[in-house]
Amino acid sequence: MYQKLFSSKNIGSMTVRNRIVMTAMGNHLAEADGSVSESDIAFYGERAKGGVGLVITECACINLKIGKGNCHQIAVDDDKYIEGLKRMADEIHKYGSVIAVQIYHPGRQGIAVINGNTSMQAPSVTECQVVHQPTHEMTKEEIKDTIHRFIQGAKRLQKAGIDAVELHGAHGYMIGQFLSPYTNKRTDEYGGSFENRMRFLDEIIAGVRKECGSSYPIIVRYSADECMGYAGYPELGIHLDEGVKIAKHLEAQGVDALDVSCGIYETMNTSWEPVGFDQGWKINIPAKIKESVSIPVIGVSVIREPEFAEKVLEEEKVDFIGSARQFFADPEWGNKAQEGKEKSIRKCISCLYCMETLMSADMGAAPMACAINYQGGRENQYGDDCLKKDGKGRVVVVIGAGPSGMEAARILAKRKFKPIVFEKNSKVGGQIVYASKPPKKEKTAWLIDYQKGQLDELGVEVKTNHAPTIDEIKALNPYAVFVAQGSNPIMPKAIPGLDGEKVYTPVDILSGKVTLKGKKVGVIGSGMTGIETAELLGSQGNKVTVFEMADEIGPGIFFQNLIDVMGRIAEHEIKLYPKHKLVKIDGTTVTVETTNTNETKNFDFDAVVVSLGTASNKELVEEIKTAFDKVVLLGDAAKAGRIEAAVGSGYKAAFEL
């Protein structure tokens, strides 16, 4: 099974035991001084243990003082870091895997205040349109110093027993800034012509070869297409034809492998994709590079399933399958695939909670987190090795089989408790059932598939179409009762008309209970549920208008996800009205008031959908608390929230019981 996926292949002198590569992703786990932390070692070790053949770490700083991306990032700019790097390498080697450390400088995409700068170094004075930081054009001295730091960083990796170095030239960071005509406007020997734009990277490669020897593997990650069309500038940046030219040039320079990606910050949805991008959507990019060179090519393309990975390898589109988020979601992906346990894989749902938490990490001092794998980044505190097996068969009643209840039941069963799950509906999954219904959201249902499969595998009893009474629960003599019965739509009684015959909730639409086609529909509220319900209605041929009382559409939605969904709803000519507060609904006439001018407006529709959020379902909660000693509220039953809160509360409650 999966013969290609589990065949070994060399990258230069380094043998990789299979074709599975964990590509680099930040995690905010390092110590504040740049040292490798115990959390780093556990995080990467868990991926090697789980079957990843080549682990590539987060991008490490070659200049911690003025070139870091966040405040907890691995550094390689001092010999004092070698010991920690060695311990990390030893952990990876323990499982038969190999490790590369990616080294970089953020350049114009760094944050000046984090680096104690008034401006960021860059090839040219060009402001990144995402982080909007001041930049200054690097002097020749700064260029030479940075090249030297890359070379010395690689030498320290070699001393630490790291198997290979990866030079990060992708996603718009400094090396990529020199490569791209979009960001490199220099008129000296480091800018202008193709050869001049390659010079910065060429000198790094030559220096690493000189310091580390001809046999030390060098991997270059780069964006073979910057996909500037996604930013509205298709004529700018690196296009795939030049990406091929770069690949051939790097092969001639003696690079051992290419790690091919695409995009920069201005087009970051092509680099780390939201849910709207399908599995394999950009595989043509690394495939084109592989056609053009003889050295190995690592390719990424939202690959989640072993069957898909094997097919890509069989068709010789890449030599190695790269992914980062998938191995964050399930570090055991490789082992499960090799053992034929594909249905046990927790597939990444592309929700981008990892990126959201990484980008906010410096404000909250918390590491990056995964919405569906609470253990991710917390292996030392909440990993499987930390689970006590002390349940002794004691019964725990779980009311509700949404993501929180099922996660709790999964962990309880692993701890040798006897969870019994009650679900009032005919299907498990809770709100996830509805969240997976809008266009492009099918991946979200993968979480239900995983959790249900785990409960089946663990022999957990799940009683659907069954809301238990207090007496039924008492008859089971439970050690504890977990209440995970979800939430209900908020329909404020203070607003007249919400009980109208043609006034619906998002659940009415997403569940298929109500089908609208060819109608004029008003949607009140543009949070994620509201905007995705509007998208679904638009895709069904309705003329949709969305009202939002906040100043902008999509309050609270992570910006990458908002860009994704807004791009799709534009196809349906959905009208958007921010700064419009709902006053009342009279039949199907919606009255709103502008929040900036207090102007009252009326809009006539055939139907209205009210999406004002959800509130915890408190049914029987007080009675349950009175009847039982150990009662824990989980997920939306405790506080209405998102997937990550539901899964996390279920995991923690079961872990700590």
C-alpha positions as CSV (number, residue, x, y, z in Angstrom):
1,M,0.0,0.0,0.0
2,Y,1.3,3.5,-1.0
3,Q,4.5,2.1,-2.4
4,K,5.8,5.4,-3.7
5,L,4.8,7.3,-0.5
6,F,6.8,4.9,1.6
7,S,9.8,4.5,-0.6
8,S,13.1,6.1,0.4
9,K,14.9,8.8,-1.6
10,N,18.0,10.9,-1.3
11,I,18.4,14.6,-1.1
12,G,22.0,14.9,-1.9
13,S,23.9,12.8,0.7
14,M,20.8,12.6,3.0
15,T,18.5,9.6,2.8
16,V,14.9,10.3,3.6
17,R,13.1,7.1,4.7
18,N,9.8,8.0,2.9
19,R,8.4,10.8,0.7
20,I,6.7,12.7,3.6
21,V,8.0,16.1,4.4
22,M,6.8,18.4,7.1
23,T,7.4,21.8,5.6
24,A,8.2,24.8,7.7
25,M,5.6,26.6,9.8
26,G,6.1,29.0,12.6
27,N,4.9,27.9,16.1
28,H,6.0,30.5,18.7
29,L,7.4,27.7,20.9
30,A,11.0,28.7,21.1
31,E,12.4,30.4,24.2
32,A,12.4,34.2,24.1
33,D,16.2,34.3,23.6
34,G,15.9,32.1,20.5
35,S,16.9,28.9,22.1
36,V,15.2,25.6,21.2
37,S,12.7,24.9,23.9
38,E,11.5,21.6,25.3
39,S,8.2,22.3,23.6
40,D,10.0,22.6,20.3
41,I,11.7,19.2,20.8
42,A,8.4,17.6,21.8
43,F,6.5,19.2,18.9
44,Y,9.0,18.1,16.1
45,G,9.7,14.8,17.7
46,E,6.0,13.9,17.7
47,R,5.9,14.5,13.9
48,A,9.0,12.3,13.4
49,K,7.5,9.6,15.6
50,G,4.3,9.8,13.6
51,G,5.9,9.0,10.3
52,V,7.3,12.2,8.8
53,G,10.5,11.3,6.9
54,L,12.0,14.8,6.7
55,V,11.1,17.4,9.4
56,I,11.8,21.0,8.4
57,T,11.5,23.3,11.3
58,E,10.1,26.8,11.5
59,C,12.1,29.6,9.9
60,A,15.0,30.3,12.2
61,C,16.6,33.7,12.6
62,I,20.0,34.5,11.2
63,N,19.8,37.8,13.0
64,L,17.7,37.7,16.1
65,K,18.3,41.3,16.9
66,I,16.9,42.9,13.8
67,G,15.5,39.9,11.7
68,K,12.9,38.0,13.7
69,G,9.3,37.4,12.8
70,N,8.0,36.9,16.3
71,C,9.3,37.0,19.9
72,H,9.6,33.2,20.3
73,Q,11.5,32.0,17.3
74,I,14.5,29.7,16.9
75,A,17.7,31.5,16.3
76,V,21.0,30.4,14.7
77,D,23.1,33.5,15.0
78,D,25.2,32.5,18.0
79,D,27.1,29.4,19.0
80,K,25.1,29.2,22.2
81,Y,22.2,27.8,20.2
82,I,24.1,24.7,19.0
83,E,23.4,22.6,22.1
84,G,19.6,23.0,21.8
85,L,19.6,22.4,18.1
86,K,21.6,19.2,18.7
87,R,19.0,18.0,21.2
88,M,16.3,18.6,18.7
89,A,18.2,16.7,16.0
90,D,18.8,13.8,18.4
91,E,15.0,13.6,19.1
92,I,14.2,13.4,15.3
93,H,16.9,10.9,14.7
94,K,15.5,8.7,17.4
95,Y,12.6,7.8,15.1
96,G,14.7,7.2,12.0
97,S,13.8,10.6,10.5
98,V,16.0,13.4,9.3
99,I,15.8,17.1,10.0
100,A,16.5,20.4,8.2
101,V,16.3,23.8,9.8
102,Q,15.0,26.6,7.6
103,I,16.9,29.9,8.0
104,Y,15.6,33.3,6.9
105,H,15.3,37.0,7.3
106,P,11.8,38.6,7.0
107,G,13.0,41.8,5.3
108,R,10.1,44.0,4.4
109,Q,7.6,41.6,5.9
110,G,9.0,41.9,9.4
111,I,7.6,44.0,12.1
112,A,9.8,46.9,13.0
113,V,8.7,47.3,16.7
114,I,9.4,43.6,17.4
115,N,12.9,44.1,16.1
116,G,13.6,47.3,17.9
117,N,13.9,49.1,14.5
118,T,12.5,52.2,13.0
119,S,12.6,50.4,9.6
120,M,13.1,47.0,8.2
121,Q,16.0,46.0,5.9
122,A,14.9,45.2,2.4
123,P,16.5,45.1,-1.1
124,S,14.5,48.3,-1.9
125,V,12.2,50.7,-0.2
126,T,8.9,48.9,-0.9
127,E,6.2,48.7,1.7
128,C,4.5,45.3,2.1
129,Q,0.7,45.9,1.7
130,V,-0.1,43.5,4.5
131,V,2.1,44.5,7.4
132,H,2.7,48.1,6.2
133,Q,6.1,48.5,7.9
134,P,8.7,51.2,7.0
135,T,11.7,49.9,5.1
136,H,15.1,51.1,4.0
137,E,17.2,50.0,1.1
138,M,20.1,47.8,2.4
139,T,23.6,49.1,2.0
140,K,26.3,46.9,0.4
141,E,27.6,46.5,3.9
142,E,24.3,45.3,5.2
143,I,23.9,42.9,2.3
144,K,27.4,41.4,2.9
145,D,26.7,41.1,6.7
146,T,23.4,39.3,6.0
147,I,24.9,36.9,3.6
148,H,27.6,36.1,6.1
149,R,25.0,35.5,8.8
150,F,23.2,33.0,6.5
151,I,26.4,31.2,5.9
152,Q,27.4,31.1,9.6
153,G,23.9,30.0,10.6
154,A,24.2,27.0,8.2
155,K,27.6,26.1,9.7
156,R,26.1,26.1,13.2
157,L,23.4,23.7,12.0
158,Q,26.0,21.4,10.6
159,K,27.9,21.4,13.9
160,A,24.6,20.6,15.7
161,G,24.0,17.5,13.7
162,I,21.2,19.0,11.7
163,D,21.0,16.9,8.5
164,A,20.4,19.8,6.0
165,V,19.8,23.5,5.7
166,E,16.8,25.1,4.0
167,L,17.3,28.6,2.7
168,H,13.9,30.3,2.8
169,G,13.3,32.2,-0.4
170,A,9.6,31.7,-0.5
171,H,6.5,33.7,0.5
172,G,8.1,37.1,0.1
173,Y,10.8,37.0,2.7
174,M,14.2,38.6,2.2
175,I,15.7,36.1,-0.2
176,G,12.5,36.1,-2.2
177,Q,12.5,39.9,-2.2
178,F,15.9,39.9,-3.9
179,L,14.6,37.4,-6.5
180,S,11.5,39.3,-7.4
181,P,11.2,42.3,-9.7
182,Y,8.2,43.3,-7.7
183,T,10.3,44.0,-4.6
184,N,13.8,44.4,-6.0
185,K,14.2,47.8,-7.6
186,R,18.0,48.1,-7.1
187,T,20.2,49.4,-9.9
188,D,23.5,47.9,-8.6
189,E,24.8,44.3,-9.0
190,Y,22.0,43.0,-6.7
191,G,19.1,44.2,-8.8
192,G,17.8,44.6,-12.3
193,S,18.7,41.7,-14.5
194,F,17.8,38.1,-13.6
195,E,21.5,37.3,-12.9
196,N,21.7,40.3,-10.5
197,R,18.5,39.4,-8.7
198,M,19.9,35.9,-8.1
199,R,23.2,37.2,-6.8
200,F,22.2,37.5,-3.1
201,L,21.1,33.9,-3.0
202,D,24.0,32.7,-5.1
203,E,26.5,34.2,-2.7
204,I,24.7,32.5,0.2
205,I,24.8,29.2,-1.5
206,A,28.4,29.5,-2.5
207,G,29.3,30.5,1.1
208,V,27.5,27.6,2.6
209,R,29.2,25.2,0.2
210,K,32.6,26.7,1.2
211,E,31.9,26.5,4.9
212,C,30.0,23.2,5.1
213,G,31.5,21.3,2.2
214,S,30.1,19.8,-1.0
215,S,28.2,17.0,0.7
216,Y,26.1,19.0,3.1
217,P,22.6,19.1,1.7
218,I,21.2,22.5,0.7
219,I,17.5,22.9,0.1
220,V,16.0,26.1,-1.3
221,R,12.4,26.9,-0.7
222,Y,11.0,29.5,-3.1
223,S,7.8,30.8,-4.7
224,A,7.9,29.6,-8.3
225,D,5.0,31.9,-8.9
226,E,4.1,34.9,-6.7
227,C,0.5,34.7,-8.0
228,M,0.2,38.5,-8.1
229,G,-3.1,38.1,-10.1
230,Y,-4.7,37.4,-6.7
231,A,-3.7,40.9,-5.6
232,G,-5.0,42.5,-8.8
233,Y,-1.6,42.9,-10.4
234,P,-1.1,39.9,-12.8
235,E,1.7,41.6,-14.6
236,L,3.9,42.0,-11.5
237,G,6.3,39.6,-9.6
238,I,7.7,36.2,-10.4
239,H,5.6,34.2,-12.9
240,L,5.9,30.4,-13.4
241,D,8.1,30.8,-16.5
242,E,10.7,32.7,-14.4
243,G,10.1,30.2,-11.6
244,V,11.4,27.5,-14.0
245,K,14.4,29.7,-14.9
246,I,15.2,30.1,-11.2
247,A,15.0,26.3,-10.7
248,K,17.4,25.6,-13.5
249,H,19.8,28.3,-12.2
250,L,19.7,26.9,-8.6
251,E,20.4,23.4,-9.9
252,A,23.4,24.7,-11.7
253,Q,24.5,26.3,-8.5
254,G,24.6,22.9,-6.8
255,V,21.5,23.1,-4.7
256,D,20.4,19.5,-3.7
257,A,16.6,20.0,-3.7
258,L,13.9,22.6,-4.3
259,D,11.0,23.1,-1.9
260,V,8.4,24.7,-4.2
261,S,5.6,27.0,-3.1
262,C,4.0,30.1,-4.3
263,G,2.8,33.5,-3.2
264,I,4.0,36.4,-1.0
265,Y,2.2,38.3,1.8
266,E,0.1,40.3,-0.7
267,T,-1.1,36.9,-2.1
268,M,-0.8,34.9,1.1
269,N,-4.0,33.0,0.5
270,T,-2.0,31.1,-2.2
271,S,0.7,30.3,0.3
272,W,-1.3,29.0,3.3
273,E,-4.7,28.5,1.9
274,P,-8.1,29.0,3.5
275,V,-10.9,26.5,3.1
276,G,-11.9,27.7,-0.4
277,F,-8.8,26.1,-2.0
278,D,-9.2,22.5,-3.1
279,Q,-6.7,19.7,-2.5
280,G,-4.1,19.7,-5.2
281,W,-5.2,23.1,-6.6
282,K,-1.6,24.3,-7.3
283,I,0.2,21.0,-7.9
284,N,0.9,22.1,-11.5
285,I,3.5,24.6,-10.1
286,P,5.9,22.1,-8.5
287,A,5.1,19.7,-11.3
288,K,6.3,22.2,-13.9
289,I,9.5,22.7,-11.9
290,K,10.1,18.9,-11.7
291,E,9.8,18.7,-15.5
292,S,12.6,21.2,-15.7
293,V,15.3,19.9,-13.3
294,S,16.8,16.6,-12.2
295,I,17.2,17.4,-8.5
296,P,14.4,16.4,-6.1
297,V,11.3,18.6,-5.8
298,I,9.2,18.9,-2.7
299,G,5.7,20.1,-3.5
300,V,2.9,21.5,-1.4
301,S,-0.8,21.8,-2.5
302,V,-3.2,21.4,0.4
303,I,-2.6,17.7,0.4
304,R,-4.6,15.9,3.1
305,E,-5.2,12.3,1.9
306,P,-2.7,9.5,1.4
307,E,-4.5,8.3,-1.7
308,F,-4.1,11.7,-3.3
309,A,-0.4,11.9,-2.2
310,E,0.3,8.5,-3.7
311,K,-1.3,9.5,-7.0
312,V,0.7,12.7,-7.2
313,L,3.9,10.7,-6.7
314,E,2.9,8.0,-9.2
315,E,2.3,10.7,-11.8
316,E,5.8,12.1,-11.1
317,K,4.5,15.6,-10.3
318,V,6.8,15.8,-7.3
319,D,9.4,13.7,-5.5
320,F,8.3,14.5,-2.0
321,I,4.9,15.4,-0.6
322,G,5.1,18.5,1.6
323,S,2.6,19.8,4.1
324,A,2.8,21.6,7.4
325,R,-0.8,22.1,8.7
326,Q,-1.7,18.5,8.0
327,F,1.0,17.3,10.3
328,F,0.0,19.9,12.9
329,A,-3.5,18.5,12.8
330,D,-2.4,14.9,12.9
331,P,1.3,14.1,13.6
332,E,0.5,10.4,13.1
333,W,-0.6,10.9,9.4
334,G,2.3,8.8,8.1
335,N,2.0,5.9,10.4
336,K,-1.8,5.7,10.0
337,A,-1.4,5.7,6.2
338,Q,1.2,3.0,6.3
339,E,-1.0,0.9,8.6
340,G,-4.0,1.3,6.4
341,K,-5.8,3.4,9.0
342,E,-6.8,6.2,6.7
343,K,-10.2,6.7,8.4
344,S,-8.3,7.4,11.6
345,I,-6.5,10.4,10.1
346,R,-7.6,13.8,11.5
347,K,-7.5,15.8,8.3
348,C,-6.7,19.5,8.4
349,I,-9.9,21.4,7.6
350,S,-8.0,24.5,6.4
351,C,-9.7,26.8,8.9
352,L,-6.5,28.8,9.4
353,Y,-6.8,29.0,13.2
354,C,-3.1,28.1,13.3
355,M,-2.2,31.2,11.3
356,E,-4.7,33.4,13.3
357,T,-3.1,32.3,16.6
358,L,0.5,32.7,15.2
359,M,-0.2,36.2,14.0
360,S,-1.6,37.2,17.4
361,A,0.9,35.2,19.5
362,D,3.1,38.1,20.4
363,M,0.1,40.0,21.9
364,G,-1.1,37.1,24.0
365,A,2.2,35.2,24.6
366,A,0.6,32.0,23.6
367,P,1.9,29.6,21.0
368,M,0.3,28.8,17.8
369,A,-2.6,26.3,18.2
370,C,-4.7,24.0,16.0
371,A,-8.5,24.2,16.2
372,I,-9.0,20.4,15.9
373,N,-5.8,19.1,17.7
374,Y,-5.6,20.5,21.2
375,Q,-2.4,18.6,21.8
376,G,-0.6,20.5,18.9
377,G,2.1,22.6,20.5
378,R,1.2,21.3,23.9
379,E,2.7,17.9,23.6
380,N,4.6,18.2,26.9
381,Q,1.4,19.1,28.8
382,Y,-1.4,17.4,27.0
383,G,0.2,14.7,24.8
384,D,-0.9,11.1,24.8
385,D,2.0,10.2,27.2
386,C,0.4,12.6,29.7
387,L,-3.0,10.9,29.7
388,K,-3.7,9.0,32.9
389,K,-5.3,5.6,32.3
390,D,-7.2,5.8,35.6
391,G,-10.9,5.7,34.5
392,K,-11.5,2.2,35.9
393,G,-14.6,1.8,33.7
394,R,-16.5,4.5,35.6
395,V,-19.4,5.9,33.6
396,V,-19.4,9.5,32.4
397,V,-22.5,10.7,30.7
398,V,-21.9,13.1,27.8
399,I,-25.0,15.1,26.7
400,G,-24.5,16.2,23.1
401,A,-22.4,14.8,20.3
402,G,-21.1,17.9,18.8
403,P,-17.3,18.5,18.5
404,S,-16.9,19.2,22.2
405,G,-18.9,16.2,23.4
406,M,-17.3,13.8,21.0
407,E,-13.8,15.1,21.8
408,A,-14.5,14.6,25.5
409,A,-15.8,11.1,24.9
410,R,-12.7,10.2,22.9
411,I,-10.3,11.3,25.6
412,L,-12.4,9.7,28.3
413,A,-12.4,6.4,26.5
414,K,-8.6,6.6,26.1
415,R,-8.4,7.2,29.8
416,K,-10.4,4.0,30.4
417,F,-13.6,5.7,31.5
418,K,-16.9,4.5,30.1
419,P,-18.4,7.5,28.3
420,I,-22.0,7.2,27.2
421,V,-23.0,9.9,24.7
422,F,-26.6,11.1,24.2
423,E,-27.5,13.2,21.1
424,K,-31.0,14.5,20.6
425,N,-30.7,14.7,16.8
426,S,-30.5,11.9,14.3
427,K,-26.9,12.7,13.4
428,V,-23.8,13.6,15.4
429,G,-21.7,16.7,14.7
430,G,-23.7,19.5,16.3
431,Q,-23.1,22.9,14.6
432,I,-20.4,21.4,12.4
433,V,-23.1,19.7,10.4
434,Y,-24.4,23.1,9.4
435,A,-21.0,24.8,9.1
436,S,-20.0,22.3,6.4
437,K,-23.0,23.2,4.1
438,P,-21.9,26.5,2.5
439,P,-19.9,26.3,-0.7
440,K,-16.3,25.1,-0.3
441,K,-16.9,24.2,3.4
442,E,-17.1,20.4,2.8
443,K,-13.7,19.9,4.5
444,T,-15.3,21.0,7.8
445,A,-17.3,17.8,8.0
446,W,-14.0,15.9,8.1
447,L,-13.9,16.7,11.8
448,I,-17.2,14.9,12.3
449,D,-15.9,11.9,10.3
450,Y,-12.8,11.7,12.4
451,Q,-14.5,12.0,15.8
452,K,-17.3,9.6,14.9
453,G,-14.7,7.1,13.6
454,Q,-12.7,7.4,16.8
455,L,-15.7,6.8,19.0
456,D,-16.6,3.7,16.9
457,E,-13.0,2.4,17.1
458,L,-13.0,3.0,20.9
459,G,-16.3,1.3,21.4
460,V,-18.1,4.3,22.8
461,E,-21.9,4.0,22.9
462,V,-23.6,6.9,21.2
463,K,-27.4,7.2,21.5
464,T,-28.9,9.4,18.8
465,N,-32.4,10.7,18.7
466,H,-32.2,10.6,22.5
467,A,-32.4,13.5,25.0
468,P,-32.0,11.9,28.4
469,T,-34.1,12.7,31.4
470,I,-32.6,13.3,34.8
471,D,-33.9,9.9,35.9
472,E,-32.3,8.1,32.9
473,I,-29.0,9.7,33.8
474,K,-29.3,8.8,37.5
475,A,-30.0,5.1,36.5
476,L,-26.5,5.0,35.0
477,N,-24.9,6.1,38.3
478,P,-22.4,8.3,36.5
479,Y,-19.1,9.4,38.0
480,A,-19.6,12.7,36.1
481,V,-21.9,14.4,33.7
482,F,-20.6,16.4,30.8
483,V,-23.1,18.8,29.3
484,A,-22.2,19.6,25.7
485,Q,-25.7,20.4,24.3
486,G,-24.6,23.3,22.1
487,S,-26.3,26.6,21.5
488,N,-29.3,28.3,20.0
489,P,-29.7,31.2,17.6
490,I,-30.0,34.6,19.3
491,M,-33.3,36.2,18.4
492,P,-33.7,39.3,20.6
493,K,-37.2,39.9,21.8
494,A,-36.6,43.6,21.9
495,I,-36.5,43.6,18.1
496,P,-40.1,43.4,16.7
497,G,-40.9,40.9,13.9
498,L,-38.3,38.2,14.5
499,D,-41.0,35.7,14.9
500,G,-42.5,36.4,11.4
501,E,-43.5,33.5,9.1
502,K,-40.8,34.4,6.6
503,V,-38.1,35.1,9.1
504,Y,-35.5,32.3,9.3
505,T,-32.3,31.4,11.1
506,P,-29.1,30.3,9.4
507,V,-29.8,26.7,10.6
508,D,-33.1,26.7,8.8
509,I,-31.2,27.5,5.5
510,L,-28.1,25.4,6.1
511,S,-30.0,22.3,7.3
512,G,-32.2,22.4,4.2
513,K,-35.3,22.7,6.2
514,V,-36.0,25.9,4.2
515,T,-35.0,26.1,0.5
516,L,-35.1,29.5,-1.2
517,K,-34.5,29.9,-4.9
518,G,-35.0,32.9,-7.1
519,K,-36.0,35.1,-4.1
520,K,-35.0,38.5,-2.7
521,V,-33.5,37.6,0.6
522,G,-32.2,39.9,3.4
523,V,-29.5,38.6,5.7
524,I,-29.1,40.3,9.1
525,G,-25.5,39.9,10.4
526,S,-22.2,39.3,8.6
527,G,-20.3,37.2,11.0
528,M,-18.9,34.0,9.5
529,T,-22.3,32.2,9.7
530,G,-24.2,35.1,8.2
531,I,-21.8,35.7,5.3
532,E,-21.5,32.0,4.5
533,T,-25.3,31.7,4.6
534,A,-25.6,34.6,2.2
535,E,-23.0,32.9,-0.1
536,L,-25.1,29.7,-0.1
537,L,-28.3,31.7,-0.8
538,G,-26.5,33.5,-3.6
539,S,-25.3,30.3,-5.1
540,Q,-28.9,29.1,-5.2
541,G,-30.0,31.9,-7.4
542,N,-31.3,34.3,-4.9
543,K,-30.8,38.1,-4.8
544,V,-29.2,38.6,-1.5
545,T,-28.6,41.8,0.6
546,V,-26.5,41.7,3.8
547,F,-26.8,44.2,6.7
548,E,-24.2,44.6,9.3
549,M,-24.2,47.1,12.2
550,A,-20.4,47.1,12.6
551,D,-18.3,49.5,10.5
552,E,-17.1,46.7,8.2
553,I,-18.5,43.5,6.8
554,G,-17.2,40.3,8.6
555,P,-16.5,41.5,12.1
556,G,-14.3,39.0,14.0
557,I,-13.5,37.0,10.9
558,F,-9.8,36.2,10.4
559,F,-8.7,38.4,7.5
560,Q,-7.5,35.5,5.2
561,N,-10.9,33.8,5.6
562,L,-12.7,37.0,5.0
563,I,-10.8,37.6,1.8
564,D,-11.6,34.1,0.7
565,V,-15.3,34.3,1.2
566,M,-15.6,37.8,0.0
567,G,-14.0,36.8,-3.3
568,R,-16.6,34.1,-3.8
569,I,-19.7,36.2,-2.8
570,A,-18.6,38.8,-5.3
571,E,-19.5,36.2,-8.0
572,H,-23.2,36.3,-6.8
573,E,-23.5,40.1,-6.8
574,I,-24.5,40.1,-3.2
575,K,-25.2,43.6,-1.8
576,L,-23.4,44.6,1.4
577,Y,-24.5,47.3,3.8
578,P,-22.2,47.8,6.8
579,K,-23.1,50.4,9.4
580,H,-26.8,49.3,9.1
581,K,-28.5,48.3,12.4
582,L,-31.7,46.2,12.4
583,V,-34.6,48.1,13.9
584,K,-37.5,45.8,13.1
585,I,-39.0,43.4,10.7
586,D,-42.6,43.9,9.5
587,G,-43.6,40.8,7.6
588,T,-40.7,40.8,5.1
589,T,-40.0,44.5,5.2
590,V,-36.7,45.2,7.0
591,T,-36.2,48.5,8.7
592,V,-32.6,49.5,9.4
593,E,-30.9,52.5,10.8
594,T,-27.5,53.7,9.7
595,T,-25.1,53.9,12.6
596,N,-23.2,56.9,11.3
597,T,-26.1,59.1,10.3
598,N,-29.1,57.6,12.1
599,E,-31.0,57.5,8.9
600,T,-33.9,55.0,8.8
601,K,-34.3,52.9,5.6
602,N,-36.8,50.2,4.6
603,F,-36.1,47.2,2.3
604,D,-38.6,44.8,1.0
605,F,-37.7,41.1,0.6
606,D,-39.4,37.7,0.0
607,A,-37.6,36.3,3.1
608,V,-35.3,37.3,5.9
609,V,-32.5,35.4,7.6
610,V,-31.4,36.6,11.0
611,S,-27.8,35.8,12.0
612,L,-27.0,37.6,15.2
613,G,-24.9,34.8,16.8
614,T,-25.8,32.1,19.2
615,A,-26.2,31.7,23.0
616,S,-25.6,28.7,25.2
617,N,-28.4,26.1,25.4
618,K,-29.2,26.1,29.2
619,E,-32.0,23.5,29.0
620,L,-32.0,21.3,32.2
621,V,-28.5,22.7,33.2
622,E,-29.6,23.8,36.6
623,E,-31.5,20.6,37.2
624,I,-28.4,18.5,36.2
625,K,-26.2,20.6,38.5
626,T,-28.5,20.0,41.4
627,A,-28.8,16.2,40.8
628,F,-25.1,15.4,40.3
629,D,-21.9,16.2,42.1
630,K,-19.5,16.4,39.1
631,V,-21.1,18.4,36.3
632,V,-19.0,20.1,33.6
633,L,-20.3,22.4,30.8
634,L,-18.4,22.1,27.5
635,G,-18.2,24.0,24.3
636,D,-21.2,26.2,23.4
637,A,-23.1,24.9,26.4
638,A,-20.5,26.8,28.5
639,K,-20.0,29.7,26.2
640,A,-20.9,30.0,22.5
641,G,-17.7,30.0,20.5
642,R,-15.9,28.5,17.5
643,I,-14.6,25.0,16.7
644,E,-11.3,25.5,18.6
645,A,-13.1,26.4,21.8
646,A,-15.4,23.4,21.5
647,V,-12.7,20.9,20.8
648,G,-10.4,22.4,23.4
649,S,-12.9,22.5,26.2
650,G,-13.9,18.9,25.5
651,Y,-10.3,17.7,25.5
652,K,-9.3,19.6,28.7
653,A,-12.4,18.5,30.7
654,A,-11.8,14.9,29.9
655,F,-8.0,15.2,30.5
656,E,-8.5,16.9,33.9
657,L,-11.3,14.8,35.2
